[in-house]
Amino acid sequence: MSFKIGIIGLGYVGLPLAALFAEKYPVIGFDIDSRKIKSLQNGIDPNQLSDQHQLTNPNLHFGNEIHDLEDCTHLIITIPTDIDAQNKPDLGPLKKATEMVGGILKKGMTIVFESTVYPGLTEEICIPILEQKSGLIWKKDFFVGYSPERINPGDHKRPVASILKIVAGDTPATLTDLSNVYGAVITAGIYEAPSIKIAEAAKVIENAQRDLNIAFVNELALIFDRMGIDTREVLKAAGTKCRL
Ligand SMILES: NC(=O)c1ccc[n+]([C@@H]2O[C@H](COP(=O)([O-])OP(=O)(O)OC[C@H]3O[C@@H](n4cnc5c(N)ncnc54)[C@H](O)[C@@H]3O)[C@@H](O)[C@H]2O)c1
């Protein structure tokens, strides 16, 4: 079977992923930002993460017309999941994008969510929207997966292909399919999570752990500064522990 991948949301996560998939499959990148689409069609990444050579790959097309994605086999949603002024998750953009996808969903398609979400969101919020908008039945007519993006913001040394990719599926067949689809481009390999909720939760604790580390080192830097100690030298010395 031949695959065609649609990526919805061409930001820090979606665009490098689209460029990577285009090395193996036909890809359509979709974004609601028409200025961004125009720039990408001219081979220019506004975030300067992907180079012109990658963006002008003949396998890769960009558009802001959702119907262009109708003949895709796999649609991957990489939409922002920010928080609002009350620190509550702002699910507006993700719900909107899921509604758009529901409007073009066809039998046999697989939808993958890559946005960072709380455990349960894919199954409790997104799948009901897909069913309602499409009139199709989950796990009979269409399938769903989750694969968290794990790139570290600002880390140019470790692009998406070089980071072990967690994938999860709603059925064993979806899991195998997604392992194969992602495995063809992710050189670091694939980790098959036992469920969508486990993959969602794994990503959440990765982020929480990173935030704790950053907060801890910031506190140490303040303390060492007051004590007249060079924090970088402390970290260099302490870091030798991982060589033991
Ligand atoms: N940036 C990172 O390093 C990083 C790392 C890991 C995970 N994530 C997660 O990945 C997700 C995406 O983050 P990002 O940093 O790529 O976001 P981003 O803000 O860089 O890009 C999101 C893109 O989605 C587009 N968009 C918004 N609504 C849309 C819609 N309805 N249809 C189509 N396009 C739409 C925007 O125009 C924008 O181009 C978030 O859940 C984030 O938490 C980000």
The ligand as a Gaussian input file, in Angstrom:
#p B3LYP/6-31G(d) Opt

LIG

0 1
 N        8.278000      23.528000      20.085000
 C        8.807000      22.453000      20.628000
 O       10.023000      22.337000      20.785000
 C        7.913000      21.279000      21.056000
 C        8.539000      20.110000      21.491000
 C        7.754000      19.029000      21.817000
 C        6.352000      19.121000      21.752000
 N        5.754000      20.293000      21.353000
 C        4.280000      20.324000      21.253000
 O        3.905000      20.255000      19.878000
 C        2.705000      21.012000      19.660000
 C        2.959000      22.041000      18.564000
 O        3.912000      22.976000      19.048000
 P        4.760000      23.943000      18.108000
 O        5.869000      24.453000      18.953000
 O        5.078000      23.267000      16.814000
 O        3.681000      25.097000      17.838000
 P        3.892000      26.396000      16.910000
 O        3.156000      27.489000      17.572000
 O        5.316000      26.559000      16.526000
 O        3.134000      26.008000      15.537000
 C        1.831000      25.643000      15.448000
 C        1.318000      25.906000      14.025000
 O       -0.046000      25.476000      13.987000
 C       -0.756000      26.399000      13.172000
 N       -2.187000      26.269000      13.479000
 C       -2.889000      26.718000      14.547000
 N       -4.182000      26.335000      14.447000
 C       -4.290000      25.610000      13.299000
 C       -5.356000      24.921000      12.639000
 N       -6.595000      24.899000      13.145000
 N       -5.090000      24.267000      11.480000
 C       -3.841000      24.285000      10.943000
 N       -2.793000      24.917000      11.505000
 C       -3.010000      25.567000      12.669000
 C       -0.153000      27.751000      13.510000
 O       -0.420000      28.688000      12.456000
 C        1.336000      27.378000      13.607000
 O        1.983000      27.502000      12.349000
 C        2.330000      21.607000      21.019000
 O        1.411000      20.750000      21.656000
 C        3.640000      21.609000      21.777000
 O        3.446000      21.535000      23.176000
 C        6.517000      21.379000      20.980000

